[in-house]
Amino acid sequence: MSEGIYGQSKIDGITLFLYLILVAIGFMAIFSSSHGAESFSLDFGTKYGKQLIWIAVSLTIGAVLFLMDVRFFEVFSYPIFAIFMVLLVLVMFLGTEVNGARSWFSIGSFRLQPAEFAKFGVALALARYVSDIDTDMKSRRYQMITAGIILLPIVLIILQGDAGSGLVFFSFVMVLYREGLSGTILVIGIVSIAIAVLTIAFGFVALIITLVILGAIISAFVYTNTRILRNLWLILAICIGFSKAVDFGFTRVLQIHQQKRIQVMLGLLDDPQGLGYNVNQSKIAIGSGGLLGKGYLQGTQTKGDFVPEQHTDFIFTSIGEEFGWVGSTVVIILFVLLFLRISFLAERQRSKFSRVYAYCVLSILFFHFLINIGMTINLAPVIGIPLPFFSYGGSSLISFTVLLFLLLRLDANRENELASDY
Amino acid sequence: MTYNQNRSTVIRLIIVVFALILITKLFYLQVISDTYAKKSRSLSVRTVTEFPDRGLIIDRNGEIIVFNEDAYNLVVHYPFSEKKFNKSGFCDLVGMDSVEVEERLIKAKKSQYNGKGVFMKNITSADFARIQEGLFQFQQFSIEARSDRKYKHNIAAHTLGYVAEISRTELERDAEDYYDIGEYIGKSGLEKYYETHLRGIKGRQLYLRDNAGRLKERYVGGANDVEAKIGEVLPISLDVLIQEYGEKLMAGKTGSIVAIEPSSGEILAMVTSPGYKPEMFSMKNLSKNYNALLRDKSKPLINRAVNSNYPPGSTFKVFMALIGLQEGVITPNTRFRCNGGFHLGSLTVRCHGHAPSPNVGYSIQTSCNAFYCNLYREILHQDRFENIEDGYNNWKSYLDRMGLGQKLGTDISAEKPGNVPKAEHFHRIHGKNRWNYARIISMSIGQGELLLSPLQMANMAAMVANRGYYYTPHFIKGDSVPAMFKEKHELGIEQKHFDVVVDGMNKVMLQGTGAYVKIPGIDICGKTGTAQNPHGENHSLFIAFAPKDNPKIAIATVVENAGYGATWAAPMCTLMIEKYLNRDTVSQRPFLEEKMFNTEIKIVK
């Protein structure tokens, strides 16, 4: 233990309070969606009974974190990262297949999903690497290694067949942006995504015609400046090439059902009976909640089991239906307060490792929150990632708890850290 | 703030903006749009309906005419999921092959309404027991019981009307949103007019259901449930005895008989022929009979009693005499010359040979055309009128008060108003006021433009029987008779004038055109009519009431293309009167009865 020369700071009560209240509301929602209207009994065979165990386990692990040496995770961040990567590889061979993805270890009746915990490993490794005194974000070599730390788990998880969990790691772009990643790279990323979506939506031919016409119009205004003109057409050529690549990948490489899934995700295809069934049911449940909701344990869609996967990925529908717009907004505001608080904690860290780690936690939680709620109301593709602290399941609850509690631990110790910021 | 700390502000802004997007979209879904609330209700709430028995219909003597028999429909509830549907088990249960089940499911889905579609109609009670027993395995189906109409007396089809599945148009017009698809509603006649009285109130229990269609607890604790209320008995004024008798008399002929109780306006019988038996339109028979009857050239679906119009012919002379007396243009002893008809220049209205009319009564008894042609002149061209329009309108005002040329407003639909032209009609033909009585002389003897329904004719007989007023003819009886049927309609003709014409009508039956059908012991007053029919043989008409004092029955009969009023319509009327007043099983005039029962009169065109 490194006893501080500046004295011991306290655990951040606001974050802890927000965490506890979100977990409590989440438990209520799981109770509602898995319980029905029968009277309450403490039965650990039920979904809510199990969730209660997971909450207890999470809090215990959180407490244990506070007993450990705060330097432990910084020192061992690379080995921890390595262990999780090995687990991600192993699960492809030893894992159990659930819903078409081989991403679960089965130990007796318990199942663990290493992808959930891998976030923790990547957050540590990223924090360690970015905060390293030698790391220079402007150097191409360091950029490549940083990208490698993020892309490796993505590749491994997508190989398991769980694209949704893989996409989560892209959220670390937020961390990199905070730590000085050039805005150009972000712009390139966003433009690439836009071109990919537009290609799938309108087709390759329509897109290049539009781009060429656009290029021609701009050219007409700047025809005297050959330098701009040359760059403009160079960029256009790259865009067209990229669009063609996406078009080829989409129509030739992907299977028909995969194409359809992407089209439904992008809202290009309406399919309330097939792929869009979950979203349709989810919208009906949430939309029927009205301003104040149908009342706790009174949701007709929740009680009738109309929303598939309600207790896991679609847990927000229970809130939306039973507590209405007001309840949904309260939950969203609680999350936003938590995010702003984490951002505040991050900025007050003296250690760069702690700050980068804090932003890692923020980006993971925010991405889950945004995509999960977004998909229940048809704003985001259905990629099957849980709502932090709400969704049923041990792996995700423990993983989010560990992520957050290590941050609290680091924050509590911040006065003992040497300032390494610049 | 450093450059990178600025970026933390950007990150916080991004978080808040995205959260606001979520909140906004939620506001649209939950508060602004009501699509999802509706979808949620139709998905998760199942209505279990309990159909009460429809009210019985009984006649004026308490005799049951219409009662009920249970019938069952198998309905399918939506959303229907094929995934959880054990099709082969269901095929066994309903005794169909999978192709038929599939076809019926498609048909039911097409016609679904309010989340329900009819899979199978009118299940027999034997099948019902078997299906009911196994149906618990198929919670997306249910059996709905309702009552089908049965007839203890298979008569008066047009009056009673029929009950059938509600149509899409009727569903859309259903302002109180009472009906669902596959439900039954009164389609015509009294079944339609007194639908709300007869149907009762259907019971409704709302249940929550889950995604497999299983019923769970009561929706909102049963707060929106409705208890079923049985349909009320409808007592009507028909007399089964004479209704049945009238239908037998009219068999094989085309026309109508209407009998009214003058003192109340209650319709005792309404016969139309050719017709059909009400049983042919019960739920299970309707589909196979309806189209055949609709195509039938003799038009059996038309209720000729209210929906066909005929010239009243000489029966109208009674009312001409009444108007003349009231106007003071004639006295009971006025006489007009008759040289075998009425002559004015080239115009001739012929009359049959009879002794010269000494008075009004005798003119009715002999049905003298010349008398009424002259009378019409006197009525229309009085000194106080400035022009023909005034005179005509004055005359027409009497007809208006008699309810001619307008719907009487009885309690079955499909009434046709008849025809009494406005003065403008003749202005258009002849020029404004450039016409006189001679131009419209046919109306004086109940011909020409003048058209009446048999119901209106019977009602006119009732007016004479009452000596000057009538109640709107109607079928409903008992406590719930609406005020409009209790309102007395005065004709504005003094009672003393009626004594003159009633005497004449009485003489018709004693010495006049109706003498050979008189009934021993009953003092009948009547008037024959033979209406010229431009399309073929004359229509045979007769109006009558009896007894002369304190009349109990007023009646009108029209037999199309049958010739003289005295030959067909008159005997039928008197037989009806005899049956009604004496209630004998055997007529005193069996030969007449036989002749009427067994003669067929084809329409010749």
Contacts between the chains, C-beta under 8 A, distances in Angstrom:
chain1	res1	chain2	res2	distance
A	37	B	217	6.5
A	174	B	11	6.2
A	177	B	7	6.2
A	177	B	10	7.9
A	177	B	11	7.4
A	178	B	4	6.4
A	178	B	7	5.2
A	178	B	8	6.2
A	178	B	11	6.3
A	179	B	4	7.0
A	180	B	3	8.0
A	180	B	4	6.1
A	283	B	29	6.3
A	283	B	36	6.0
A	284	B	36	5.0
A	284	B	39	4.8
A	284	B	40	5.1
A	284	B	43	6.7
A	285	B	40	7.0
A	286	B	26	7.0
A	286	B	29	5.8
A	286	B	30	6.5
A	286	B	36	7.3
A	287	B	29	4.2
A	287	B	30	5.8
A	287	B	33	6.3
A	287	B	35	6.9
A	287	B	36	2.4
A	287	B	37	6.7
A	287	B	39	7.7
A	287	B	40	7.4
A	288	B	36	4.9
A	288	B	37	4.5
A	288	B	39	7.3
A	288	B	40	3.3
A	288	B	41	7.5
A	289	B	30	5.2
A	290	B	30	5.7
A	290	B	31	6.7
A	290	B	37	6.5
A	291	B	30	6.8
A	291	B	31	5.3
A	300	B	40	6.1
A	300	B	41	7.7
A	300	B	43	8.0
A	300	B	44	3.8
A	300	B	45	6.9
A	300	B	208	5.8
A	300	B	219	7.7
A	301	B	40	5.7
A	301	B	43	7.1
A	301	B	44	5.9
A	303	B	44	7.9
A	303	B	208	6.4
A	303	B	210	7.3
A	303	B	216	6.8
A	304	B	43	7.4
A	304	B	44	4.8
A	304	B	208	6.3
A	304	B	209	6.2
A	304	B	210	4.0
A	304	B	211	5.7
A	304	B	216	7.1
A	305	B	210	5.2
A	305	B	211	5.0
A	306	B	43	6.2
A	306	B	44	6.7
A	306	B	210	7.5
A	306	B	211	4.8
A	320	B	26	7.0
A	320	B	30	6.8
A	324	B	30	6.0
A	325	B	26	5.6
A	325	B	27	5.8
A	325	B	30	4.2
A	325	B	31	5.3
A	328	B	23	7.6
A	328	B	26	5.1
A	328	B	30	7.3
A	329	B	23	5.3
A	329	B	26	7.0
A	332	B	19	5.4
A	332	B	22	5.8
A	332	B	23	5.8
A	332	B	26	8.0
A	333	B	19	7.6
A	335	B	19	7.4
A	336	B	15	6.2
A	336	B	16	6.4
A	336	B	19	4.7
A	339	B	12	8.0
A	339	B	15	5.0
A	340	B	12	5.9
A	340	B	15	6.9
A	343	B	8	6.0
A	343	B	11	6.3
A	343	B	12	5.6
A	343	B	15	7.7
A	346	B	8	7.3
A	347	B	5	6.6
A	347	B	8	5.5
A	359	B	11	7.9
A	362	B	11	7.7
A	366	B	15	6.1
A	370	B	18	5.5
A	370	B	22	7.6
A	373	B	22	5.4
A	374	B	22	6.7
A	377	B	22	7.2
A	377	B	25	5.2
A	377	B	26	6.3
A	377	B	29	6.0
A	379	B	21	7.2
A	379	B	22	7.1
A	379	B	25	5.8
